[in-house]
């Protein structure tokens, strides 16, 4: 059951990344759907990023059904809990493409949202 009070929004960055990833992984929308449902239900899956102390930012593994490697070979999704009622999906990347994302880039995306 979802909580209609929690709004999940997309940063400009993640919209560009989804569009790019969709060329190779056509089921990315379906892969994200369950996570969005969980976020709307008030769950905070993943691990909190300790390097960004000022904000509640989480990094989670997300299964990529097109890669067929499970969560470890899937996507990494970074999201930001702005308020109890509003969550922003910041960025997503395929683990096969990139090992990690710098906290500077995450901070830039958050700054863009906050300004």
N, C-alpha and C positions, 0 to 999 in steps of 0.2 A: 504494500500500500504506500503510495507516495504522499508526501506532505506538500500541498500546493503553496505553502508559504516559502519554500526554498526555491529560488530562481537560479538556474544554471545558465551562465552567459559564456560566450566565446570571445577571446581576445582576437584582434586582427591577425596576430602572429599564428595562432593555431588554425584559423580559417585558411590561411595560405598553405600551412603545412599539410592539412588534411587534403586540400586540393592536389598538392604535389604527390603525396603518398597514395592517393586514390588511383593514380596512373598505374602503379604497380600492385597495389593491394585493394582490389575492388570492394572488399567487404568491410572496409574501415568504419563505415557508418554503423553497421550492425555490431561491430566490435565495441564501439563506444556507447551504444545504446544502454547496455546493462549497467555500465558505470554511471551514466547520467541518472538512471533510475535510482541507483544506490545513493547518489549524492542528494537527489531530491527527497529521499527518505530520511535524510539526516545522518547518513553514515559517512565516515571519513576514512576510506580505504587507503592503504599505503603507509609510508613512513614520513614523518614530519622532517623537513629539512632544517637542521639545526644552524646552518650557516646564515640563514635569513631569520634572525631573531625577532625583528620588528613585525613580521607578518606570519600568519598561519599558512604555510606553503607545504604541500605534500607532493611526494613523488611515488608513483605506483607502477607496478607491472600490469600490463594489459595484454591479453592473449591476441595474437594475430592469426586468425584462421586461415589466411592465405599463405603464411610462412610455414605452418605445420610444425612448429618447434615448441609450442606451448608458451607460457608466459615468459620464460627466460629468453627466448629468442624473439619475443614479440615487441610490443611498443613500450615506451616509457611515457607516462602522462604526468605533467606537472599542473597542479591546480592550486588555487588561492582562495581561502575562505575569507572573503572580505567582511561579511557580517554573518550572523546566524541565518539570515534569510537570503544571502546572495553569495554565490560561488562563481569564480571565473576559471575556466579552463585556459591555461596560459600557453602551453606548448606540448607538442607530442613529437616523438621521433622513433624510428625503427632502431632497435638495439643493434641490428646488423649494419646499420649505416653509421652509427655514432656511439661511442662508449658512454659519454656523459655530457652534461650541459653545464656551462659555468654559471656561478651565482650572479655574475655581472649581467648576463643576458636575462636571467630571470628577473633581476631587479629592474632592468630597463623596461621589460614588459609590464611589470607592476606599476612603475612610474608613469607609463603611458596611460594605464587604466585610471590611476588616481588623479591625473591632471586633466 
